[in-house]
Amino acid sequence: MSRKYRLEEEKAKQLNTELQEEEDKIKLQRERIFGPIVWKRLAYGIRIQDLQSMYFEPLLDIIEEHYIPENVIFRNTRFLEDEKSVKSYNEKLIHSMKDRSSIIAIDEENDEIAGVLILKAVKKCDYGRVFSRIMLSDGLVYQSVKVQL
C-alpha cells in the first residue's frame, strides 16, 4: 500500500469516529429533551417530575373520583350526573395537560400517582376583547358552572 492511501484511510476512520461521536451526542440530547424532567426527589420516596401523556387517563379517573365530588360548585350542581359536562371538563383538562407545563408527584416505591398540579399558561392575547370569553363546552351543567371556574 502506498503511504498516501494509508493516510487517506486513517483520515476516513477518524472522520467516521468523529461522526459516530457526534451522532451519540445528538441521541443523548434527544433523549433528555423528550424524557421527563425530574424536578426533585423527596426523602420519603416521592419524585416530582413533568407530567407525561401516559398519566393523563389515570389522572382523569382520580380527578373524577376525588376532586369533583369534594368541590363545592360541582357537588351543588350535581355535575357528575351530566355525562356531557364531565366529558367536556375532561377534554379541557387534557388540553391543559398537553401544554407540558404541569407537574406530577410519583411514589417511587410502587410507581403510583401521589399528586398532580395542572397548570395553564395564560397568554396576553387571552385578555383581548376577541379572545376573552371564548370557551367551548358541552353539557348544561358545565355551561352554567364554567363562568365561576
C-alpha positions as CSV (number, residue, x, y, z in Angstrom):
1,M,0.0,0.0,0.0
2,S,1.1,3.4,-0.7
3,R,1.7,6.0,2.0
4,K,-0.9,8.3,0.6
5,Y,-3.6,5.6,0.6
6,R,-2.8,4.8,4.3
7,L,-3.1,8.4,5.2
8,E,-6.5,8.7,3.4
9,E,-7.7,5.5,5.1
10,E,-6.7,6.9,8.6
11,K,-8.5,10.2,7.8
12,A,-11.6,8.3,6.8
13,K,-11.5,6.2,10.0
14,Q,-11.0,9.4,12.1
15,L,-14.0,11.1,10.3
16,N,-16.2,8.1,10.9
17,T,-15.2,8.1,14.6
18,E,-16.0,11.8,14.9
19,L,-19.3,11.3,13.1
20,Q,-20.3,8.5,15.4
21,E,-19.4,10.6,18.5
22,E,-21.5,13.5,17.2
23,E,-24.5,11.2,16.5
24,D,-24.2,9.8,20.0
25,K,-24.2,13.3,21.5
26,I,-27.3,14.2,19.4
27,K,-29.1,11.0,20.5
28,L,-28.4,11.7,24.2
29,Q,-29.7,15.3,23.8
30,R,-32.9,14.0,22.1
31,E,-33.5,11.5,25.0
32,R,-33.1,14.3,27.5
33,I,-35.5,16.6,25.7
34,F,-38.3,14.1,25.5
35,G,-37.7,12.4,28.8
36,P,-39.4,13.7,31.8
37,I,-37.5,16.3,33.8
38,V,-37.3,15.2,37.4
39,W,-37.5,18.4,39.5
40,K,-37.0,16.9,42.9
41,R,-36.7,13.6,44.8
42,L,-38.0,13.9,48.3
43,A,-36.6,12.0,51.2
44,Y,-39.7,9.9,51.8
45,G,-39.8,8.4,48.3
46,I,-41.7,11.0,46.2
47,R,-40.4,12.1,42.8
48,I,-41.7,15.4,41.3
49,Q,-41.4,15.4,37.5
50,D,-43.0,16.8,34.4
51,L,-46.5,15.4,33.5
52,Q,-46.4,12.8,30.7
53,S,-49.2,11.6,28.5
54,M,-49.2,8.1,29.9
55,Y,-50.6,9.6,33.2
56,F,-53.5,11.5,31.6
57,E,-56.2,8.8,31.9
58,P,-55.3,7.7,35.4
59,L,-55.4,11.4,36.5
60,L,-58.8,12.0,34.9
61,D,-60.0,9.0,36.9
62,I,-58.5,10.4,40.1
63,I,-60.0,13.8,39.5
64,E,-63.4,12.4,38.8
65,E,-63.2,10.2,41.9
66,H,-61.8,12.6,44.4
67,Y,-61.8,16.2,43.2
68,I,-65.2,16.7,41.6
69,P,-67.2,15.2,44.5
70,E,-65.4,17.4,47.0
71,N,-65.6,20.7,45.0
72,V,-68.5,22.8,46.3
73,I,-69.6,24.1,42.9
74,F,-69.6,20.6,41.3
75,R,-71.3,19.0,44.3
76,N,-74.1,21.5,44.4
77,T,-74.8,21.4,40.7
78,R,-74.7,17.6,40.5
79,F,-72.0,17.8,37.9
80,L,-71.2,14.1,37.9
81,E,-74.7,13.2,36.8
82,D,-74.3,15.1,33.5
83,E,-72.1,12.9,31.3
84,K,-71.6,15.6,28.6
85,S,-70.4,18.1,31.2
86,V,-67.9,15.6,32.6
87,K,-66.6,14.7,29.2
88,S,-66.3,18.4,28.2
89,Y,-64.4,19.1,31.5
90,N,-62.1,16.2,30.9
91,E,-61.3,17.5,27.4
92,K,-60.4,20.9,28.9
93,L,-58.2,19.2,31.4
94,I,-56.4,17.2,28.8
95,H,-55.9,20.3,26.7
96,S,-54.3,22.0,29.7
97,M,-52.1,18.9,30.4
98,K,-50.8,18.7,26.9
99,D,-49.1,22.1,27.0
100,R,-46.3,20.5,29.1
101,S,-46.4,23.0,32.0
102,S,-48.0,20.6,34.6
103,I,-46.1,18.5,37.1
104,I,-46.9,15.2,38.9
105,A,-45.7,13.6,42.1
106,I,-45.0,9.9,41.9
107,D,-44.5,7.5,44.7
108,E,-41.3,5.8,43.7
109,E,-41.8,2.7,45.8
110,N,-44.8,1.4,44.0
111,D,-44.9,3.8,41.0
112,E,-48.3,5.3,41.9
113,I,-49.6,8.9,41.5
114,A,-49.3,10.8,44.7
115,G,-50.4,14.2,43.4
116,V,-50.7,16.5,40.4
117,L,-50.5,20.2,39.7
118,I,-52.2,21.1,36.4
119,L,-51.0,24.5,35.3
120,K,-52.4,26.6,32.5
121,A,-50.4,29.1,30.5
122,V,-52.1,32.5,30.4
123,K,-51.2,34.5,27.4
124,K,-51.5,38.2,26.8
125,C,-54.0,37.7,24.0
126,D,-56.3,35.9,26.4
127,Y,-57.2,39.3,27.8
128,G,-58.1,40.8,24.5
129,R,-61.7,41.6,23.5
130,V,-61.8,38.9,20.8
131,F,-60.5,36.0,22.8
132,S,-61.7,36.9,26.3
133,R,-64.7,34.7,26.9
134,I,-64.4,32.0,24.3
135,M,-64.6,28.6,25.9
136,L,-66.1,25.6,24.0
137,S,-68.0,23.4,26.3
138,D,-70.8,20.8,26.3
139,G,-73.4,19.9,28.8
140,L,-75.9,22.2,30.5
141,V,-74.3,21.9,34.0
142,Y,-70.8,22.7,32.8
143,Q,-72.1,25.7,30.8
144,S,-73.7,27.1,33.9
145,V,-70.6,26.4,36.1
146,K,-67.8,27.5,33.7
147,V,-68.2,31.2,34.4
148,Q,-67.3,30.5,38.1
149,L,-64.3,28.3,37.2
